[in-house]
């Protein structure tokens, strides 16, 4: 292993694997290592026996749950947005030819104690029970504006400069009430709090369209007595704990069920977003569910996650609003983990550290971190203007 590399990547979590692919496509010499005897890091997938060992070390899983090998329980499960950044990154690295994509049955939002399917077109908005008849008309006009908006074509801007008006001002122009703004901001634009309302509206419109459619520098890594030299080290927070800080924690529940989530039209896979205002919280709550249709559980079994940024030290109580939506649960595991972000200066120590995974059910924030790290490492912005039809060939 006595060689020199452009980059050594430590850890096989999703972020590290994406960066490994991107840097290799750029023809950098990359060495990818992991201290564990399994792949995935914090985003590893566990079978039933491994799940039991992690959360209930003193017992074995009951036989009625089925074969251990039929389970693939992701520790950081997330959905890909069909027009999102991760799909574009996968196309850029040319790995879509090896992948099959399966659409999620539905995306839902929690409103006034009930869950409703998120409208993603002007026609769905007209049918949605989330809004009254007059509000539906206003929302339809807003969705048409978003669908037709092109940043490079002023004719589609309706005289509005979205870099100068805030998201709140844009919503006000279309007369949208607070409930409509709530589900658009959190279930469509996927914001985790309401800070975006005071920021330029352009980013919000873009997000909705995605839903629509020797100097102290690191110079090597030593493993089992051998040293590999490098110019830059990339890793997750666990490898360099002295260069990160804790910024919060995530509370989550992992549930095994024998039925789909009620009131979701028997969806085999879905996400439910519970906006902060609906719960009287500072941050949103998320429900993620998939089943044998995504090869993560035996037929007839479902895996559901309820997660949120922790605001208390009582996950069982804090996650109850999401758990109440699930119905009967066969088994449940509660867990909390810390969220870290880097505090080092990469230009001084050659260390590029990813952030911990957040509580969201989608990959957008994950890929934002990857793209920011890519720019730090290479000094250039990744061009994601790819042909999305390259991924459609892999559709199931």
C-alpha positions in Angstrom: 0.0 0.0 0.0 3.1 2.2 -0.1 1.7 4.5 -2.9 0.5 8.1 -3.2 -3.0 9.0 -4.0 -4.8 12.2 -4.9 -7.5 11.4 -2.3 -8.0 8.8 0.4 -11.6 8.3 1.4 -12.4 6.8 4.9 -15.8 5.2 5.4 -18.3 3.7 3.0 -21.4 5.7 3.9 -23.5 7.1 1.0 -21.8 10.5 1.0 -18.3 9.0 0.9 -19.3 6.6 -1.9 -20.8 9.3 -4.1 -17.6 11.5 -3.6 -15.5 8.5 -4.5 -17.4 8.1 -7.8 -17.3 11.8 -8.6 -13.6 12.1 -8.0 -12.8 9.0 -10.0 -14.8 10.3 -12.9 -12.5 13.3 -12.7 -9.6 10.9 -13.1 -8.2 11.5 -9.7 -6.4 8.5 -8.1 -8.7 7.5 -5.2 -8.2 4.9 -2.4 -11.4 4.1 -0.6 -11.1 2.4 2.8 -13.3 1.4 5.8 -12.3 0.3 9.3 -15.5 -1.8 9.6 -16.0 -5.3 8.3 -19.2 -4.2 6.5 -20.2 -1.5 4.0 -22.4 1.5 4.6 -21.2 3.2 7.7 -24.1 5.1 9.3 -26.2 4.3 6.2 -25.6 0.5 6.4 -28.5 -1.9 5.8 -29.1 -4.6 8.4 -30.8 -8.0 8.3 -33.1 -9.0 11.1 -30.4 -10.7 13.2 -28.1 -7.7 12.9 -31.0 -5.3 13.8 -31.7 -7.4 16.9 -28.0 -7.4 17.8 -27.8 -3.7 17.5 -30.9 -2.8 19.5 -31.6 -5.9 21.7 -28.3 -7.7 22.2 -29.6 -10.1 24.7 -32.4 -11.7 22.6 -33.1 -13.2 19.2 -35.9 -12.1 16.8 -39.2 -14.0 17.1 -39.8 -16.6 14.3 -43.1 -15.0 13.3 -41.2 -12.1 11.7 -39.8 -14.4 9.0 -36.3 -15.1 7.7 -33.5 -12.7 8.8 -32.1 -12.6 5.3 -35.4 -11.2 3.9 -34.8 -8.0 5.7 -32.6 -5.1 4.6 -33.3 -2.3 7.1 -31.4 0.9 6.1 -30.2 2.9 9.1 -30.6 6.2 7.2 -33.4 5.5 4.8 -34.3 8.2 2.2 -36.1 8.6 -1.0 -34.7 10.1 -4.2 -36.5 13.0 -5.8 -37.1 12.0 -9.5 -35.8 15.3 -10.7 -33.4 15.8 -7.8 -29.7 16.3 -7.5 -28.9 12.7 -6.6 -30.4 11.3 -9.8 -28.3 13.8 -11.7 -25.1 12.8 -9.8 -25.8 9.1 -10.6 -26.2 9.9 -14.3 -23.0 12.0 -14.2 -21.0 9.0 -12.7 -22.7 6.7 -15.3 -23.9 4.2 -12.8 -27.6 4.4 -13.7 -27.1 1.6 -16.2 -26.6 -0.7 -13.2 -29.6 0.5 -11.2 -33.3 -0.1 -11.3 -35.6 2.7 -10.0 -39.1 2.1 -8.5 -41.5 4.9 -7.9 -42.8 5.6 -4.4 -46.6 5.1 -4.1 -47.2 8.5 -2.5 -46.1 11.5 -0.6 -48.4 12.7 2.2 -48.7 15.6 4.6 -50.2 15.8 8.1 -52.8 18.6 8.5 -55.3 19.1 11.3 -54.9 15.6 12.7 -55.3 13.8 9.3 -52.9 12.8 6.5 -53.6 13.9 2.9 -51.8 13.1 -0.4 -49.6 16.0 -1.4 -50.9 17.7 -4.6 -48.1 18.1 -7.2 -50.1 19.4 -10.2 -52.7 22.1 -10.7 -55.3 19.5 -11.3 -54.5 17.6 -8.1 -54.7 20.8 -6.2 -58.3 21.2 -7.4 -59.2 17.8 -6.0 -57.2 18.0 -2.7 -59.2 18.1 0.6 -56.4 20.2 2.0 -58.0 23.4 0.7 -61.5 25.0 0.3 -62.8 25.7 -3.2 -61.6 29.3 -3.4 -58.2 28.4 -2.0 -57.9 25.6 -4.5 -58.3 28.1 -7.4 -55.6 30.3 -5.9 -53.3 27.3 -5.4 -53.9 26.1 -9.0 -52.8 29.5 -10.3 -49.7 29.3 -8.1 -48.8 25.8 -9.3 -49.3 26.8 -13.0 -46.9 29.7 -12.4 -44.3 27.4 -10.8 -44.6 24.8 -13.6 -44.2 27.3 -16.3 -41.4 29.3 -14.6 -38.1 29.3 -16.4 -35.3 31.2 -14.8 -33.8 32.2 -18.2 -37.1 33.3 -19.8 -38.4 36.6 -18.4 -41.7 36.0 -20.2 -42.5 33.3 -17.6 -41.8 35.6 -14.6 -45.1 37.5 -14.6 -43.1 40.7 -13.8 -41.7 39.2 -10.6 -38.0 39.2 -9.7 -37.7 36.1 -7.5 -34.2 37.1 -6.4 -35.6 40.3 -4.8 -39.0 39.2 -3.4 -39.2 36.8 -0.5 -41.1 33.5 -0.6 -43.6 35.0 1.8 -44.3 37.9 -0.6 -44.7 35.4 -3.5 -47.3 33.4 -1.5 -49.1 36.6 -0.5 -49.3 37.7 -4.2 -51.3 34.6 -4.9 -53.4 35.0 -1.8 -52.4 31.6 -0.3 -53.5 31.0 3.3 -51.2 29.8 6.1 -52.3 26.1 5.8 -51.5 26.0 2.1 -48.2 27.8 2.6 -47.4 25.2 5.3 -47.7 22.2 3.1 -46.1 23.8 0.1 -43.1 24.9 2.1 -42.6 21.6 4.0 -44.1 18.9 1.8 -43.2 20.2 -1.6 -40.2 22.5 -1.2 -39.0 20.2 1.7 -37.9 23.0 4.0 -37.4 21.8 7.6 -38.4 25.1 9.3 -39.9 28.5 8.2 -36.8 30.5 7.8 -37.1 30.3 4.0 -40.2 32.6 4.1 -37.9 35.6 4.6 -35.4 34.5 1.9 -35.6 35.2 -1.9 -38.4 33.2 -3.5 -36.3 31.8 -6.3 -34.9 28.8 -4.3 -38.4 27.9 -3.2 -39.7 27.8 -6.7 -36.7 25.7 -7.8 -37.4 23.2 -5.0 -41.0 22.9 -5.8 -40.2 22.2 -9.5 -37.9 19.4 -8.4 -40.9 17.7 -6.7 -42.9 18.3 -9.8 -41.0 16.9 -12.2 4.1 18.7 8.5 2.3 21.8 8.9 -0.5 19.9 10.6 -1.8 18.8 7.2 -3.0 15.3 6.5 -0.7 13.6 4.1 -1.6 9.9 4.4 -3.5 7.1 6.2 -1.9 4.2 8.1 -3.7 0.9 8.3 -2.3 -2.3 9.8 1.2 -1.0 9.7 1.1 0.2 6.1 0.9 3.9 5.1 -0.7 5.3 1.9 0.2 8.9 1.1 -2.3 11.4 -0.2 -2.9 15.0 -0.9 -6.4 15.1 0.7 -8.4 13.0 3.1 -12.2 12.6 3.0 -14.1 11.0 5.8 -17.3 11.0 7.9 -17.3 12.7 11.4 -16.5 9.5 13.3 -12.9 9.3 11.8 -11.9 12.8 13.1 -13.9 13.6 16.2 -11.5 16.4 17.2 -12.4 18.3 14.0 -16.2 18.3 14.4 -18.8 19.7 16.7 -22.2 18.5 17.9 -25.0 20.6 16.6 -28.0 18.5 17.6 -29.4 15.0 17.6 -32.0 12.9 15.8 -34.7 10.9 17.5 -36.1 8.0 15.6 -38.3 4.9 15.9 -37.8 1.8 13.6 -41.0 -0.2 13.3 -41.8 -3.6 11.8 -45.5 -3.9 10.8 -47.8 -6.5 9.2 -49.9 -3.9 7.3 -49.6 -0.7 5.2 -50.0 2.6 7.0 -53.8 3.3 7.4 -55.5 6.0 5.2 -52.8 5.8 2.5 -54.7 3.8 -0.1 -52.7 0.7 0.9 -49.4 2.3 -0.3 -46.5 -0.1 -0.3 -44.1 2.8 0.0 -44.5 6.4 1.1 -43.4 9.4 3.1 -45.5 11.5 5.4 -44.3 15.0 6.4 -45.7 16.4 9.6 -45.0 20.2 9.5 -43.7 21.9 12.6 -46.7 24.2 13.0 -49.1 21.2 12.9 -47.3 19.7 15.9 -46.4 22.9 17.8 -42.7 22.0 17.4 -39.6 23.8 16.1 -38.8 21.2 13.4 -40.7 18.9 11.2 -41.3 15.2 11.8 -41.0 12.5 9.1 -42.5 9.1 8.5 -40.8 6.8 6.0 -42.3 3.4 5.0 -41.4 0.7 2.5 -42.0 -3.0 2.1 -41.4 -6.2 0.2 -42.0 -4.1 -3.0 -38.6 -2.5 -2.4 -37.0 -5.8 -1.2 -36.5 -4.6 2.3 -38.8 -7.1 4.1 -40.6 -10.4 3.6 -44.0 -10.3 1.8 -46.7 -9.0 4.1 -44.2 -7.0 6.3 -43.5 -3.3 6.3 -40.7 -1.2 7.7 -41.6 2.2 9.0 -39.3 4.9 10.4 -40.4 8.0 12.4 -37.7 10.6 12.8 -37.2 14.2 13.8 -34.6 16.6 15.2 -34.7 15.9 18.9 -36.1 18.7 21.1 -36.3 16.5 24.2 -34.6 13.5 25.8 -37.7 11.4 25.5 -37.9 9.9 22.0 -40.8 7.6 22.9 -43.0 10.6 23.8 -41.6 13.0 21.3 -42.2 10.7 18.3 -45.8 9.9 19.3 -47.5 12.1 16.7 -45.8 10.1 13.9 -46.3 6.7 15.6 -50.0 7.4 16.0 -50.3 7.3 12.2 -48.9 3.8 11.9 -51.5 1.6 13.4 -50.6 -1.7 15.1 -46.8 -2.3 15.3 -45.2 -5.8 15.6 -41.9 -4.5 16.9 -40.4 -1.1 17.6 -36.9 0.1 18.3 -36.2 3.6 19.6 -32.9 5.3 19.0 -31.1 8.7 19.1 -27.9 9.8 17.5 -25.9 12.9 17.5 -25.5 15.2 14.5 -22.0 16.6 13.8 -20.6 19.1 11.4 -16.9 19.9 10.6 -15.2 22.9 12.3 -11.8 22.5 10.7 -10.4 24.5 7.8 -9.6 22.1 4.9 -7.2 24.5 3.2 -5.0 24.2 6.4 -5.2 20.5 7.2 -6.3 18.8 3.9 -9.2 17.1 5.7 -12.7 17.2 4.2 -15.4 15.9 6.6 -19.0 15.2 5.8 -21.9 16.2 8.0 -24.0 13.7 9.8 -27.3 12.5 8.3 -30.3 14.5 9.2 -33.9 13.4 10.0 -35.4 14.0 6.6 -36.8 11.2 4.3 -35.2 12.5 1.1 -31.7 12.8 -0.3 -31.7 16.5 -1.1 -29.8 17.7 2.0 -27.4 14.8 1.7 -26.5 15.6 -1.9 -26.1 19.4 -1.0 -23.4 18.4 1.5 -21.7 16.1 -1.1 -21.7 18.9 -3.8 -20.3 21.4 -1.4 -17.5 19.0 -0.4 -16.8 18.3 -4.1 -16.3 22.0 -4.7 -14.0 22.3 -1.7 -11.9 19.4 -2.8 -11.7 20.2 -6.6 -12.2 23.9 -6.6 -14.9 23.6 -9.2 -18.7 23.4 -9.3 -20.1 20.1 -10.6 -22.2 20.5 -13.8 -25.5 18.7 -13.2 -27.1 19.7 -16.5 -27.5 16.1 -17.5 -30.0 14.3 -19.7 -32.5 12.8 -17.2 -33.7 10.3 -19.8 -30.5 8.4 -19.0 -32.1 7.3 -15.8 -35.5 6.5 -17.3 -34.0 3.5 -19.1 -33.5 1.9 -15.7 -37.1 2.4 -14.6 -38.9 -0.7 -13.5 
